[in-house]
Amino acid sequence: MLTDFGQVDTYVGVMHGVLWTYAKRLRAVVDLTHEVPAQEVTIASFHLDAAFRWFPPGTVHVAVVDPGVGSGRAILAARIGEHFFLAPDNGLLARLLDGAADREVVAVDVERVGLATCSATFHGRDVFSPAAALLVDGQAVSDLGRPVLDWSRAAAPSPERVSDKPESYRGEVVSVDRFGNLITNLPGSLLGDEHREWELEIAGQCLPVAGTYADVARGQALALVDSYGLLEAAVRNGDAARALGAGRGVPALLRRRT
């Protein structure tokens, strides 16, 4: 489960309660994060894409970052390979759906799937959790609504090649983790076999691409490939966001050294 609800209020707990009430085959509920910045669909999409593949086949992923709750926006139920997803049709699933060859997508029939009394402000409880319960108990995605062939797309940034000599790629910082690491949308696969041939420019500073944090001295800034396969800027035993004065949306340029 992934939301922007935070942990102060009871919203997350209530969604759990509905799941445990209606999903007879439910084994566990994993709270991936509820600290997505409020209404930040692009950040939610980034986290979901990075995390879902580490769960077993058959997992139902519920993602509720829903600025349009109560409006005419659809709720999507999808099967991508052997994983199942529920999210508002606001671009949150676009990154996953656009890259999937084996997919099935429907717009959820809220009147049929949701609870008898449906709030205009809490579809997480009244629609997403009941729909997730149906999927957990073995209902097919096609049973939840009508098929759709297109979906909304958030303005999710994509890296682009900008030069051949020297070889370089432009991206941006898409997330800042709690350690102050600046995570970009530049895939580590761009480095090829030799990371030392590259540097990452962020906030006017050129950072060497290293293999591990320990490759540089304490307090030194560096770039490296993170656990999700993306390039990040970091400071050994420090906070890169603070040290570089950078945050989400800041341009990042990966460049082969000449």
Backbone torsions as a table, in degrees:
resi	resn	phi	psi	omega
1	MET	NA	133.6	-178.5
2	LEU	-135.4	125.5	179.1
3	THR	-146.1	177.3	170.7
4	ASP	-109.3	23.9	-173.8
5	PHE	-77.6	-20.0	-173.7
6	GLY	71.7	-175.4	-176.4
7	GLN	-116.6	4.0	-177.5
8	VAL	-78.4	-42.6	-176.9
9	ASP	-88.8	179.4	-174.4
10	THR	-94.0	3.5	-172.6
11	TYR	-57.5	-46.6	-177.7
12	VAL	-64.1	-45.8	179.9
13	GLY	-60.8	-38.3	178.9
14	VAL	-66.5	-40.3	175.9
15	MET	-60.4	-41.1	175.0
16	HIS	-58.1	-45.4	-177.6
17	GLY	-59.6	-42.0	178.6
18	VAL	-65.1	-42.1	178.3
19	LEU	-59.4	-48.2	-178.0
20	TRP	-67.7	-26.2	178.7
21	THR	-72.6	-41.5	-169.6
22	TYR	-104.2	-23.1	-176.7
23	ALA	-92.4	100.1	-174.9
24	LYS	-71.5	-23.1	-178.2
25	ARG	-104.3	14.5	-178.7
26	LEU	-67.2	130.5	179.8
27	ARG	-104.0	-35.3	-177.8
28	ALA	-165.0	157.1	171.5
29	VAL	-122.7	123.5	179.1
30	VAL	-105.6	124.3	175.7
31	ASP	-89.0	97.7	-178.4
32	LEU	-61.8	-54.9	169.9
33	THR	-168.0	147.4	172.2
34	HIS	-121.6	18.7	-176.8
35	GLU	-110.7	22.4	170.3
36	VAL	-59.3	133.7	177.2
37	PRO	-53.5	140.7	-173.0
38	ALA	-50.8	124.8	173.5
39	GLN	67.2	14.8	-178.3
40	GLU	-90.1	85.6	-176.1
41	VAL	-62.5	-40.7	-177.7
42	THR	-62.8	-39.7	178.1
43	ILE	-66.3	-41.2	177.6
44	ALA	-60.5	-42.6	179.1
45	SER	-61.5	-42.6	178.7
46	PHE	-59.9	-48.1	-177.8
47	HIS	-66.2	-40.9	-179.4
48	LEU	-64.3	-44.6	-180.0
49	ASP	-62.6	-38.1	-178.4
50	ALA	-72.2	-28.9	-168.4
51	ALA	-103.0	-29.8	-165.7
52	PHE	-60.8	-34.7	-173.7
53	ARG	-68.1	-11.8	179.4
54	TRP	-89.7	4.7	176.9
55	PHE	-104.3	156.9	-175.7
56	PRO	-72.5	157.0	174.8
57	PRO	-54.1	143.5	-179.0
58	GLY	92.7	-6.8	178.9
59	THR	-65.2	139.7	173.9
60	VAL	-103.1	117.6	-177.8
61	HIS	-101.2	120.0	-179.9
62	VAL	-109.2	119.3	-178.0
63	ALA	-123.6	114.8	-177.4
64	VAL	-123.2	91.3	166.5
65	VAL	-127.1	101.8	-156.0
66	ASP	-138.3	71.8	178.8
67	PRO	-58.9	-24.3	-177.5
68	GLY	-94.3	17.0	-177.9
69	VAL	-54.6	135.0	179.8
70	GLY	87.5	-7.3	178.5
71	SER	-91.2	-166.1	-179.9
72	GLY	-83.7	4.9	-179.5
73	ARG	-64.0	146.2	179.9
74	ALA	-82.7	163.6	168.5
75	ILE	-110.7	127.7	-176.8
76	LEU	-98.5	137.7	166.3
77	ALA	-115.7	133.5	-174.6
78	ALA	-141.0	148.3	167.2
79	ARG	-114.5	123.8	175.8
80	ILE	-121.9	108.6	-172.0
81	GLY	61.2	-121.3	-179.5
82	GLU	-107.0	17.6	177.9
83	HIS	-113.8	153.0	-178.8
84	PHE	-120.7	145.7	-174.6
85	PHE	-137.3	144.4	170.7
86	LEU	-131.4	128.5	-179.3
87	ALA	-162.4	156.6	172.9
88	PRO	-66.2	151.8	178.6
89	ASP	-84.0	72.8	-179.1
90	ASN	-131.1	17.5	-179.1
91	GLY	102.4	-9.0	-175.7
92	LEU	-61.8	-36.9	-179.1
93	LEU	-95.3	-1.8	-172.5
94	ALA	-59.3	-42.6	-178.6
95	ARG	-58.5	-42.4	-179.4
96	LEU	-74.0	-46.1	-175.8
97	LEU	-66.5	-40.7	-177.8
98	ASP	-65.3	-27.5	-177.8
99	GLY	-96.9	6.4	-174.4
100	ALA	-104.4	130.5	175.1
101	ALA	-85.7	-36.9	-178.3
102	ASP	-104.0	95.3	-175.3
103	ARG	-144.9	155.5	175.1
104	GLU	-142.7	128.2	-173.3
105	VAL	-134.1	134.9	175.1
106	VAL	-133.5	156.1	168.7
107	ALA	-91.0	121.3	-173.7
108	VAL	-65.1	133.9	173.1
109	ASP	-80.4	97.9	-172.5
110	VAL	-62.3	-40.2	-178.0
111	GLU	-65.3	-33.0	-177.8
112	ARG	-85.1	-34.9	-172.6
113	VAL	-94.9	-34.6	-173.7
114	GLY	-73.4	172.4	175.9
115	LEU	-66.0	161.7	-175.4
116	ALA	-60.5	-40.2	174.7
117	THR	-108.3	118.7	-173.0
118	CYS	-115.8	115.2	178.0
119	SER	-68.6	149.5	175.9
120	ALA	-80.8	-7.4	-175.5
121	THR	-121.0	-5.6	-176.3
122	PHE	-136.6	65.6	177.1
123	HIS	-70.1	-19.7	175.6
124	GLY	-56.8	-44.0	178.1
125	ARG	-76.9	-45.3	-165.7
126	ASP	-89.8	-18.8	-179.0
127	VAL	-127.5	-53.2	-174.4
128	PHE	-63.0	-47.5	-178.9
129	SER	-65.9	-45.2	175.8
130	PRO	-61.6	-39.3	178.1
131	ALA	-65.0	-41.3	177.8
132	ALA	-62.4	-38.7	178.9
133	ALA	-60.6	-40.5	178.2
134	LEU	-62.2	-43.6	179.6
135	LEU	-66.3	-41.5	177.9
136	VAL	-58.9	-38.1	-177.7
137	ASP	-84.0	7.0	169.7
138	GLY	102.8	2.0	176.6
139	GLN	-69.2	146.7	179.7
140	ALA	-77.0	152.2	175.3
141	VAL	-54.4	-40.1	-177.6
142	SER	-62.6	-19.5	179.1
143	ASP	-78.0	-13.1	-172.7
144	LEU	-91.4	-14.3	-178.4
145	GLY	175.8	-162.8	-176.9
146	ARG	-93.6	144.8	179.8
147	PRO	-63.6	145.7	173.2
148	VAL	-129.1	146.5	-178.5
149	LEU	-108.9	-6.7	179.5
150	ASP	-144.5	162.3	-174.4
151	TRP	-153.5	162.8	180.0
152	SER	-68.6	150.2	-179.9
153	ARG	-125.4	122.5	175.1
154	ALA	-71.8	162.3	178.2
155	ALA	-78.3	60.9	-178.7
156	ALA	-74.7	122.8	-177.9
157	PRO	-68.6	142.7	176.7
158	SER	-123.8	138.7	178.2
159	PRO	-68.2	154.1	179.0
160	GLU	-140.1	148.2	176.5
161	ARG	-79.6	130.9	-175.2
162	VAL	-116.0	-15.0	-178.1
163	SER	-159.7	149.0	174.7
164	ASP	-97.3	-30.5	-177.4
165	LYS	-134.8	101.6	-6.8
166	PRO	-74.2	154.2	178.0
167	GLU	-60.8	127.7	-177.8
168	SER	-151.4	154.8	-177.2
169	TYR	-137.1	138.4	179.7
170	ARG	-105.5	131.3	175.0
171	GLY	-141.1	-154.2	177.2
172	GLU	-158.1	165.2	175.5
173	VAL	-74.8	123.7	-178.0
174	VAL	-107.4	-14.1	179.8
175	SER	-159.8	151.3	173.5
176	VAL	-124.0	119.1	-177.8
177	ASP	-83.6	178.1	-173.2
178	ARG	-68.4	-13.4	176.8
179	PHE	-90.2	-2.6	-177.9
180	GLY	85.8	8.7	175.5
181	ASN	-71.2	137.1	-178.4
182	LEU	-97.4	105.1	-175.6
183	ILE	-92.1	125.8	-178.0
184	THR	-101.3	173.5	175.1
185	ASN	-94.5	14.1	179.7
186	LEU	-87.3	116.8	-178.5
187	PRO	-70.4	141.0	179.0
188	GLY	-64.1	-19.5	179.6
189	SER	-62.9	-18.6	178.2
190	LEU	-64.8	-21.6	-175.7
191	LEU	-73.9	-20.0	-175.6
192	GLY	68.9	-141.2	-174.4
193	ASP	-90.6	-10.6	-172.8
194	GLU	-134.4	98.5	-176.8
195	HIS	-69.9	-24.4	-175.8
196	ARG	-69.6	-10.5	178.6
197	GLU	-82.8	0.3	-171.7
198	TRP	-122.8	159.9	171.4
199	GLU	-140.7	154.6	-179.2
200	LEU	-118.5	124.4	179.4
201	GLU	-102.0	122.5	177.6
202	ILE	-139.0	132.8	177.2
203	ALA	53.2	38.0	176.4
204	GLY	79.1	4.0	179.6
205	GLN	-115.3	136.1	179.4
206	CYS	-96.6	121.4	-176.0
207	LEU	-108.8	134.3	175.5
208	PRO	-68.8	143.4	175.6
209	VAL	-87.6	118.5	-176.8
210	ALA	-111.2	172.3	178.5
211	GLY	-88.6	-34.4	179.8
212	THR	-144.9	166.2	176.0
213	TYR	-59.6	-33.7	-175.0
214	ALA	-73.0	-5.9	179.8
215	ASP	-73.2	-11.9	-179.8
216	VAL	-124.6	167.6	-179.7
217	ALA	-74.3	158.8	176.6
218	ARG	-56.3	135.0	178.9
219	GLY	85.0	-4.7	-179.5
220	GLN	-89.5	140.9	177.7
221	ALA	-82.1	147.1	179.8
222	LEU	-153.7	170.5	169.7
223	ALA	-121.5	149.2	176.4
224	LEU	-160.4	167.6	179.0
225	VAL	-85.0	126.6	-176.6
226	ASP	-84.3	-175.8	-174.2
227	SER	-69.6	-13.4	177.0
228	TYR	-101.0	5.6	177.1
229	GLY	86.3	16.0	179.8
230	LEU	-111.8	151.5	177.1
231	LEU	-75.4	135.1	175.2
232	GLU	-129.9	152.5	170.3
233	ALA	-98.7	136.2	-175.7
234	ALA	-142.9	166.9	169.7
235	VAL	-125.9	124.9	-179.2
236	ARG	-60.0	124.1	-178.4
237	ASN	56.3	31.6	-179.8
238	GLY	-148.2	-166.3	-174.4
239	ASP	-122.5	106.8	-175.9
240	ALA	-67.5	-37.8	-179.5
241	ALA	-59.5	-42.5	179.9
242	ARG	-73.8	-43.5	-176.2
243	ALA	-66.3	-37.7	-177.1
244	LEU	-94.2	-8.9	-177.4
245	GLY	63.6	39.3	-174.2
246	ALA	-126.6	159.9	178.6
247	GLY	-154.7	-165.0	-176.7
248	ARG	-61.9	137.1	179.8
249	GLY	93.4	-10.2	178.9
250	VAL	-70.5	134.2	179.7
251	PRO	-62.1	148.8	176.8
252	ALA	-133.5	131.7	-179.0
253	LEU	-120.7	116.9	175.3
254	LEU	-94.6	125.1	-172.4
255	ARG	-136.8	135.0	173.8
256	ARG	-75.1	133.3	-178.7
257	ARG	-69.4	144.6	179.4
258	THR	-106.4	NA	NA
